[in-house]
Amino acid sequence: MDQNLRHQIIDVLQLGKDLSLAALREDGFPQVTTVSYASDGLAIYFGCSAQSQKARNLARDQRVSLTVDLPYERWDDIRGLSLGGLAARLSDPDQILQVGRLFLDKFPALRGGFGLGEEETALFCVTPLVIALLDYRKGFGHVDLVEAGELET
């Protein structure tokens, strides 16, 4: 992938705070929820209750789609991304600690706690397989598409 494009994608991920996540329910319908997230490069992390519908959906089918939209004042400034990927639940204690630090860096107000006990929280990492970067600064509806093979470079 072009390094400038990679930088733009990471910039959107760093500037955004919430994303809309679509996971597949047992009946096949997508379920969309809003979650706060942290990222490290192209890896996107979010947490939810371990007993939630979202966690059950992802235990059954890891495929997700998500969007991140940045705030804007004029149409010409619209930026965001949508992506399809796989969401894997984290189980390694060291990785969970590292992701916790990412959240604390991005959301300092969490220093008082996440609001859920550690055993009640499920943390997930989304690995992108396809990314569409939306940037109206380059023209109305401008999208740069990056597919799985290009994400490795």
Secondary structure, 3 states (H helix, E strand, C coil): CCHHHHHHHHHHHHHCCEEEEEEECCCCCEEEEEEECEEECCEEEEEEECCCHHHHHHHHCCEEEEEEECCCCCHHHCEEEEEEEEEEECCCHHHHHHHHHHHHHHCHHHHHCCCCCHHHEEEEEEEEEEEEEEEHHHCCCCEEEEEHHHHCC
